[in-house]
Amino acid sequence: MNSDSGNQANSPATPVLEGRGVHKSYKTKRETLHILADASLKVLSGEVLGIVGASGVGKSTLLHVLGGLDRPDSGCILFRGVDIYAKNNNFLEKFRNRRVGFVFQFFNLLPDFTALENAMFPAIIRDESRKIAQEKAEQLLYQVGLKERMQHKPGELSGGESQRVALARALINQPDLLLADEPTGNLDTHASDSLIELIRKLNEEFKQTFVLVTHSQRIARKMDRVMQLSDGKITTIDKNVII
């Protein structure tokens, strides 16, 4: 996998993404729920960053805001110094398709399409030719250990295999960073460890930047750096003393 994103040209300490004073709330019939309150963080180029927090604290909301899926009430998200929410919707659409890859807990694979076809879709949306999209998808599925499963549909794959397809799909447009929302949440211990080993391998080989949300203390300890979301704020914590 060759990247045109410029990751390798950056110092490991260069922020690829930064959130500054981010606030996000949702109104219900009874109250206003304040999910993010003056939340700030930096994602460094080439790192695997873990974000932990209790269930319902807003970890998924944070990833959606970071990835251009959900506009914050205030504050800014800077991608290589550019405030993404100060741009128009066309910019945000291209940002999501070309600069960010998403992996979700429940895979979100299309059930009537093969693993190969699922992995190809973001490249097709980007207007790649079908031939090039297929070549890229085949290479990625080979790299994630699914060489013999490319023509299988999601219903014929295990949970671990489905998440690997989702990972290949997220990587096909060679994004600057990959945002993973509880990617091991529906996997057993063996499949979880296998997926994290794969993420670490991709990070080491291609300097791919990952932000991984998890409730698992065991998984968090495998990250380069760990931050905690609590009461709407983000703090850096020592991964070796997570309790």
DRENDO-1510 file (C-alpha; in Angstrom, 1 decimal, always signed):
<recs>
REC; n; res; u; v; w
REC; 1; MET; +0.0; +0.0; +0.0 .
REC; 2; ASN; +1.6; +3.2; -1.2 .
REC; 3; SER; +0.4; +6.4; +0.4 .
REC; 4; ASP; +0.0; +9.8; -1.3 .
REC; 5; SER; -1.2; +11.4; +1.9 .
REC; 6; GLY; +2.2; +12.8; +3.0 .
REC; 7; ASN; +2.3; +10.9; +6.3 .
REC; 8; GLN; +5.9; +9.9; +5.8 .
REC; 9; ALA; +6.9; +13.5; +5.1 .
REC; 10; ASN; +5.9; +14.6; +8.6 .
REC; 11; SER; +7.7; +14.3; +11.8 .
REC; 12; PRO; +6.1; +11.8; +14.3 .
REC; 13; ALA; +5.3; +14.8; +16.5 .
REC; 14; THR; +3.4; +16.7; +13.8 .
REC; 15; PRO; -0.3; +17.0; +14.6 .
REC; 16; VAL; -2.4; +15.6; +11.7 .
REC; 17; LEU; -5.6; +16.5; +13.5 .
REC; 18; GLU; -6.3; +18.8; +16.4 .
REC; 19; GLY; -9.5; +19.7; +18.4 .
REC; 20; ARG; -9.6; +23.0; +20.2 .
REC; 21; GLY; -12.2; +23.8; +22.8 .
REC; 22; VAL; -14.8; +21.6; +21.2 .
REC; 23; HIS; -18.4; +21.7; +22.6 .
REC; 24; LYS; -21.2; +19.4; +21.5 .
REC; 25; SER; -24.6; +19.0; +22.9 .
REC; 26; TYR; -27.9; +17.4; +22.0 .
REC; 27; LYS; -31.4; +18.6; +23.0 .
REC; 28; THR; -34.1; +16.2; +24.1 .
REC; 29; LYS; -37.7; +17.0; +25.0 .
REC; 30; ARG; -36.6; +17.3; +28.7 .
REC; 31; GLU; -33.1; +18.6; +28.7 .
REC; 32; THR; -29.9; +19.5; +26.9 .
REC; 33; LEU; -27.2; +16.9; +27.1 .
REC; 34; HIS; -23.7; +18.3; +27.1 .
REC; 35; ILE; -21.5; +15.6; +25.6 .
REC; 36; LEU; -18.3; +17.5; +24.8 .
REC; 37; ALA; -17.3; +20.5; +27.0 .
REC; 38; ASP; -14.2; +22.4; +26.0 .
REC; 39; ALA; -12.6; +19.2; +24.7 .
REC; 40; SER; -9.2; +19.5; +23.2 .
REC; 41; LEU; -6.7; +17.0; +21.8 .
REC; 42; LYS; -3.9; +16.5; +19.3 .
REC; 43; VAL; -3.5; +13.5; +17.0 .
REC; 44; LEU; +0.1; +13.1; +16.1 .
REC; 45; SER; +1.1; +11.9; +12.6 .
REC; 46; GLY; +2.0; +8.2; +12.6 .
REC; 47; GLU; +0.8; +7.3; +16.1 .
REC; 48; VAL; -1.9; +4.9; +17.4 .
REC; 49; LEU; -3.9; +6.9; +19.8 .
REC; 50; GLY; -6.4; +5.2; +22.2 .
REC; 51; ILE; -9.4; +7.0; +23.7 .
REC; 52; VAL; -11.1; +5.4; +26.7 .
REC; 53; GLY; -14.1; +6.3; +28.7 .
REC; 54; ALA; -17.2; +4.9; +30.3 .
REC; 55; SER; -20.1; +3.7; +28.2 .
REC; 56; GLY; -22.3; +6.6; +27.0 .
REC; 57; VAL; -19.7; +9.3; +27.8 .
REC; 58; GLY; -19.5; +10.5; +24.2 .
REC; 59; LYS; -16.6; +8.6; +22.6 .
REC; 60; SER; -18.5; +7.9; +19.4 .
REC; 61; THR; -19.7; +11.6; +19.3 .
REC; 62; LEU; -16.1; +12.7; +19.6 .
REC; 63; LEU; -15.0; +10.5; +16.6 .
REC; 64; HIS; -17.9; +11.8; +14.5 .
REC; 65; VAL; -16.9; +15.4; +15.2 .
REC; 66; LEU; -13.2; +14.6; +14.5 .
REC; 67; GLY; -14.1; +12.8; +11.3 .
REC; 68; GLY; -16.3; +15.5; +9.8 .
REC; 69; LEU; -19.5; +13.6; +10.4 .
REC; 70; ASP; -21.1; +15.8; +13.1 .
REC; 71; ARG; -20.6; +19.6; +13.4 .
REC; 72; PRO; -19.6; +20.8; +16.9 .
REC; 73; ASP; -21.6; +23.6; +18.6 .
REC; 74; SER; -18.4; +25.6; +19.0 .
REC; 75; GLY; -14.6; +25.1; +18.9 .
REC; 76; CYS; -12.7; +23.9; +15.9 .
REC; 77; ILE; -11.3; +20.8; +14.3 .
REC; 78; LEU; -8.0; +21.5; +12.5 .
REC; 79; PHE; -6.8; +19.1; +9.8 .
REC; 80; ARG; -3.2; +20.0; +9.0 .
REC; 81; GLY; -4.0; +23.5; +10.3 .
REC; 82; VAL; -7.2; +24.0; +8.4 .
REC; 83; ASP; -10.5; +24.3; +10.3 .
REC; 84; ILE; -12.6; +21.7; +8.5 .
REC; 85; TYR; -16.0; +23.1; +9.8 .
REC; 86; ALA; -15.1; +26.6; +8.5 .
REC; 87; LYS; -15.3; +25.0; +5.0 .
REC; 88; ASN; -18.4; +24.2; +2.9 .
REC; 89; ASN; -20.1; +20.8; +2.7 .
REC; 90; ASN; -18.3; +19.9; -0.5 .
REC; 91; PHE; -15.0; +20.2; +1.3 .
REC; 92; LEU; -16.3; +18.1; +4.2 .
REC; 93; GLU; -17.5; +15.4; +1.8 .
REC; 94; LYS; -14.1; +15.2; +0.1 .
REC; 95; PHE; -12.4; +15.2; +3.5 .
REC; 96; ARG; -14.4; +12.3; +4.7 .
REC; 97; ASN; -13.9; +10.3; +1.6 .
REC; 98; ARG; -10.2; +11.0; +0.9 .
REC; 99; ARG; -8.5; +12.0; +4.2 .
REC; 100; VAL; -10.3; +9.8; +6.8 .
REC; 101; GLY; -11.1; +6.2; +7.0 .
REC; 102; PHE; -13.8; +4.9; +9.4 .
REC; 103; VAL; -14.2; +1.5; +11.1 .
REC; 104; PHE; -17.3; +0.9; +13.2 .
REC; 105; GLN; -18.1; -1.6; +15.9 .
REC; 106; PHE; -20.9; -3.3; +13.8 .
REC; 107; PHE; -18.8; -3.5; +10.6 .
REC; 108; ASN; -21.5; -1.8; +8.4 .
REC; 109; LEU; -20.8; -4.1; +5.5 .
REC; 110; LEU; -23.4; -4.4; +2.7 .
REC; 111; PRO; -24.8; -7.9; +3.0 .
REC; 112; ASP; -25.5; -8.6; -0.7 .
REC; 113; PHE; -21.9; -7.8; -1.8 .
REC; 114; THR; -18.7; -9.8; -1.5 .
REC; 115; ALA; -15.8; -8.8; +0.7 .
REC; 116; LEU; -14.0; -7.5; -2.4 .
REC; 117; GLU; -16.9; -5.4; -3.5 .
REC; 118; ASN; -17.4; -4.0; +0.0 .
REC; 119; ALA; -13.7; -3.0; +0.2 .
REC; 120; MET; -13.9; -1.3; -3.2 .
REC; 121; PHE; -16.8; +1.0; -2.6 .
REC; 122; PRO; -15.0; +4.1; -1.2 .
REC; 123; ALA; -12.6; +4.1; -4.2 .
REC; 124; ILE; -15.6; +3.8; -6.6 .
REC; 125; ILE; -17.2; +6.8; -4.8 .
REC; 126; ARG; -14.0; +8.6; -5.3 .
REC; 127; ASP; -14.4; +8.0; -9.1 .
REC; 128; GLU; -11.6; +5.5; -9.4 .
REC; 129; SER; -12.0; +3.1; -12.3 .
REC; 130; ARG; -13.4; -0.2; -11.3 .
REC; 131; LYS; -10.2; -1.9; -12.4 .
REC; 132; ILE; -8.0; +0.2; -10.2 .
REC; 133; ALA; -10.5; +0.0; -7.3 .
REC; 134; GLN; -10.5; -3.8; -7.6 .
REC; 135; GLU; -6.7; -4.0; -7.7 .
REC; 136; LYS; -6.4; -1.8; -4.6 .
REC; 137; ALA; -9.0; -3.8; -2.7 .
REC; 138; GLU; -7.4; -7.1; -3.6 .
REC; 139; GLN; -4.1; -5.9; -2.4 .
REC; 140; LEU; -5.5; -4.7; +0.9 .
REC; 141; LEU; -7.6; -7.9; +1.5 .
REC; 142; TYR; -4.4; -9.9; +0.9 .
REC; 143; GLN; -2.6; -7.7; +3.4 .
REC; 144; VAL; -5.2; -8.2; +6.1 .
REC; 145; GLY; -5.2; -12.0; +5.6 .
REC; 146; LEU; -8.3; -12.5; +3.5 .
REC; 147; LYS; -6.8; -13.7; +0.3 .
REC; 148; GLU; -9.0; -16.8; +0.2 .
REC; 149; ARG; -12.2; -14.9; +1.4 .
REC; 150; MET; -12.5; -12.1; -1.1 .
REC; 151; GLN; -15.6; -13.6; -2.9 .
REC; 152; HIS; -17.4; -14.4; +0.3 .
REC; 153; LYS; -20.3; -12.2; +1.5 .
REC; 154; PRO; -20.5; -10.9; +5.0 .
REC; 155; GLY; -22.9; -13.6; +6.1 .
REC; 156; GLU; -20.2; -16.2; +5.3 .
REC; 157; LEU; -17.5; -14.4; +7.3 .
REC; 158; SER; -16.7; -14.5; +11.0 .
REC; 159; GLY; -16.8; -11.3; +13.1 .
REC; 160; GLY; -13.0; -11.0; +12.9 .
REC; 161; GLU; -13.0; -11.5; +9.1 .
REC; 162; SER; -15.8; -8.9; +8.7 .
REC; 163; GLN; -13.8; -6.4; +10.7 .
REC; 164; ARG; -10.8; -7.0; +8.6 .
REC; 165; VAL; -12.9; -6.3; +5.5 .
REC; 166; ALA; -14.1; -3.0; +7.2 .
REC; 167; LEU; -10.4; -2.1; +7.9 .
REC; 168; ALA; -9.5; -2.7; +4.2 .
REC; 169; ARG; -12.4; -0.6; +3.1 .
REC; 170; ALA; -11.3; +2.2; +5.4 .
REC; 171; LEU; -7.8; +2.1; +4.1 .
REC; 172; ILE; -8.5; +1.9; +0.3 .
REC; 173; ASN; -8.3; +5.7; -0.3 .
REC; 174; GLN; -5.0; +5.9; +1.6 .
REC; 175; PRO; -6.4; +8.2; +4.3 .
REC; 176; ASP; -4.3; +10.5; +6.5 .
REC; 177; LEU; -5.9; +8.9; +9.5 .
REC; 178; LEU; -8.2; +6.1; +10.4 .
REC; 179; LEU; -10.9; +6.5; +13.1 .
REC; 180; ALA; -12.0; +3.2; +14.7 .
REC; 181; ASP; -15.1; +3.1; +17.0 .
REC; 182; GLU; -14.9; +0.1; +19.3 .
REC; 183; PRO; -13.5; -2.1; +16.5 .
REC; 184; THR; -13.0; -5.0; +18.8 .
REC; 185; GLY; -16.3; -4.6; +20.7 .
REC; 186; ASN; -18.0; -7.5; +18.9 .
REC; 187; LEU; -15.0; -9.8; +18.7 .
REC; 188; ASP; -13.8; -12.5; +21.1 .
REC; 189; THR; -10.4; -12.1; +22.7 .
REC; 190; HIS; -8.5; -14.0; +20.0 .
REC; 191; ALA; -10.1; -12.0; +17.2 .
REC; 192; SER; -9.6; -8.8; +19.1 .
REC; 193; ASP; -5.9; -9.4; +19.6 .
REC; 194; SER; -5.5; -10.4; +16.0 .
REC; 195; LEU; -7.1; -7.2; +14.8 .
REC; 196; ILE; -4.9; -5.0; +17.1 .
REC; 197; GLU; -1.8; -6.8; +15.9 .
REC; 198; LEU; -2.9; -6.1; +12.3 .
REC; 199; ILE; -3.4; -2.4; +13.2 .
REC; 200; ARG; +0.0; -2.2; +14.8 .
REC; 201; LYS; +1.6; -3.9; +11.7 .
REC; 202; LEU; -0.1; -1.4; +9.3 .
REC; 203; ASN; +1.0; +1.5; +11.6 .
REC; 204; GLU; +4.6; +0.3; +11.7 .
REC; 205; GLU; +4.9; -0.5; +7.9 .
REC; 206; PHE; +3.1; +2.4; +6.5 .
REC; 207; LYS; +3.2; +5.0; +9.3 .
REC; 208; GLN; -0.6; +5.0; +9.2 .
REC; 209; THR; -2.2; +7.1; +11.9 .
REC; 210; PHE; -5.0; +5.5; +14.0 .
REC; 211; VAL; -7.4; +6.9; +16.6 .
REC; 212; LEU; -9.1; +4.0; +18.3 .
REC; 213; VAL; -11.9; +4.3; +20.8 .
REC; 214; THR; -12.2; +1.4; +23.2 .
REC; 215; HIS; -13.7; +0.5; +26.6 .
REC; 216; SER; -11.2; -2.3; +26.9 .
REC; 217; GLN; -8.3; -1.6; +29.3 .
REC; 218; ARG; -6.4; -4.5; +27.8 .
REC; 219; ILE; -6.7; -3.1; +24.3 .
REC; 220; ALA; -5.9; +0.5; +25.5 .
REC; 221; ARG; -2.6; -0.7; +26.9 .
REC; 222; LYS; -1.5; -1.7; +23.4 .
REC; 223; MET; -1.8; +1.9; +22.1 .
REC; 224; ASP; +1.1; +4.4; +21.8 .
REC; 225; ARG; -0.7; +6.9; +23.8 .
REC; 226; VAL; -4.0; +6.9; +25.7 .
REC; 227; MET; -6.4; +9.8; +26.4 .
REC; 228; GLN; -9.6; +9.6; +28.5 .
REC; 229; LEU; -12.9; +11.3; +27.9 .
REC; 230; SER; -14.8; +12.2; +31.1 .
REC; 231; ASP; -17.3; +14.9; +31.9 .
REC; 232; GLY; -16.9; +16.2; +28.3 .
REC; 233; LYS; -13.2; +16.8; +28.6 .
REC; 234; ILE; -10.2; +14.9; +27.3 .
REC; 235; THR; -7.1; +14.2; +29.4 .
REC; 236; THR; -3.9; +12.2; +28.7 .
REC; 237; ILE; -3.4; +9.3; +31.0 .
REC; 238; ASP; -0.7; +6.7; +31.7 .
REC; 239; LYS; -1.7; +3.6; +29.8 .
REC; 240; ASN; +0.3; +1.5; +32.3 .
REC; 241; VAL; -1.8; +2.5; +35.2 .
REC; 242; ILE; -5.3; +2.2; +33.6 .
REC; 243; ILE; -7.6; +0.7; +36.2 .
</recs>
